[in-house]
């Protein structure tokens, strides 16, 4: 998010988005090995038995990672504590969730309180893996991998309602070994109940990744954690055997994708096509191209893969950082905001709770901390 490690800035930039960038999909190969076959059998048995039940955190040894669970809603908000949600937050706690209803139901003051009262942390998407590290009543304490943070080496910490999570080793094996469909060509897209794509089931976010079971010329059949097989419009996704097959982007690629999200609402902790905060926006843009940056703005600036860039040498895709008066390029601790340079003296950002994602002239004011470039590094 747009904040310092261990705390939050008094006012955090917001975000928004639009429509994704077309990419060439890698052909779906045959996934060999017993693990994949076993996963398919387990997944099918789960469908026949009516789905998968949630299980609490499993006991693990000192050298084993925590037990895994998988997100069963289009986007799960990760809360600071089980006591953080307010009555107005109920639409974000259910299964399915109503993120649009949640956003429209909050007053400006209630949206700002998400930031000022440190109520939520980040978000995870349908099918994402989380690690279970504790529980309290109807809540699971989780770590979200793929969102690096100094707070925990295994993933971003917080709490998710148990109603939005499920466990199943069969789906987990598919997630690990099957090709995946990456939703990368629109702000959101839909899961359908049949290959004709006429019966919509669930709206999902860009950057969602689901295991591929089969495909036709027009649709891709995917596994879901608890809804059984579903279908995606082949025009809205790219299919890859592994994350490293995602084509390495140019700065112009990143900017075209980012520009698709202009006017998407700002949401503190947001990391989905329904709403973004500043660093959720920049990290999502990069991750959709196979490059995982830290979740928060200060950690993005401190990432050793980033190279400092003088303001006279900015190129599209560079990230611009802002701090509370600190211009020390070696000290990112005061950083409260990040934006992306889009070229021609402009930048794109998710600024604050009163502003959707927008493109504006670059700000090089007293809060400008510096810029970083990540594309010279191999992922």
C-alpha positions, 0 to 999 in steps of 0.5 A, a space after each residue: 500500500 501507500 505507506 511506510 513499513 510499520 505504519 500508514 501515511 495520514 493520507 494515502 493515494 488511491 487508484 483505479 483501472 480500465 482495460 487490459 492489454 492483449 498478449 499472445 497466449 502460450 499453447 496449452 501443453 499436456 501436463 505430465 506426471 502423476 501429481 497432475 493426474 492425481 489432482 484431476 481425480 481429486 478435483 473430480 471427486 470433490 465435485 461429485 461430493 459437493 465441494 470442499 470444506 474449509 479446514 482450520 490451520 494444520 500442524 506443520 513441522 519446523 521446516 514445513 510451510 504453514 497449511 494452505 487455503 485458497 480464496 473462493 470469492 472474486 476478491 478477498 479483503 485482508 483485514 488488520 484484525 477480526 475486529 476491524 470490519 464495521 457494519 458498512 463493511 459487511 458486503 466485503 465479508 460475505 461469499 460471494 462478495 459485493 465489492 462494488 456495493 461496498 465501495 458505493 455504500 461507504 461515505 467519504 469519511 468511511 472510506 478515509 477511515 480504512 486508511 486512518 484507522 488502519 482497518 485493512 491491509 491488502 487483497 487476494 484474488 479468486 484461487 490465490 493461495 494463502 498460508 494459514 497461521 492462526 484462527 479466531 472464531 470465524 476468521 483465519 489469520 493468513 499470509 498472502 504469498 506473491 505480495 512481498 513485505 518486510 513484515 513476513 518472509 512468507 507473505 503479507 499478513 492479515 485476516 480473512 473470513 473463513 467463509 471466503 477460504 477453502 482447502 483442498 489438496 487436489 485444487 492445490 496440486 492443479 494450482 501448482 502443476 497445471 497450465 493457468 489462464 491469466 485474466 489480463 485483457 480487461 479490468 474484470 472478466 466473467 466466469 461462465 457455467 458453460 462453454 457457450 458463454 451465455 450463463 454468467 456466474 462470477 465477475 473476477 478481477 484482472 490478474 486472476 490466475 486459474 488452472 486450465 483443464 481444457 479449451 475450445 477455440 472460444 473458451 477456456 475451461 478452468 478449475 475453481 477452488 469450490 465452484 467446480 469447473 467453469 469457463 472463461 472467454 478465450 479473448 479475455 485471458 492468456 494461457 501459460 504453462 508457467 509464470 516464467 513463460 509470460 513475455 517480459 514487458 517493455 515500459 510501453 507495455 506496462 503503461 498501456 496496461 496501466 492506462 486501461 484502469 483509469 477511472 477505476 475507484 480508489 480503495 485503501 488496500 485495493 489490489 483488484 480491478 474493483 479498486 486500487 490503492 497506489 502500490 496495489 496498482 503498481 504491483 498489480 501492473 508489474 505482476 500481470 507481466 510476471 514481475 513480482 514487486 513488494 506490496 507497499 510503496 516504501 518496500 518497492 522503493 527499497 527493492 534491490 532490483 530497482 535502479 535509481 533513475 534521474 528525473 531527466 532520464 525517466 522512461 515509461 514504466 519507471 516508478 516515481 516515489 513521494 515522501 514527507 519531505 525526505 529527499 534522501 535516496 538511501 532512505 525510503 522509510 518516509 515514502 507514502 506514495 508511488 506512481 508510474 511514469 507514462 511518458 511525455 511528462 505525465 504519470 498515472 496513479 491511484 492517488 487517494 480516496 477522493 480520486 479514481 486512477 488518473 493520468 496527470 502531469 508529473 509532480 516534481 515538488 518538494 515531496 518527490 523522493 526519486 524514481 526506480 527502474 526495474 525492467 533492466 533486471 531478469 525476473 
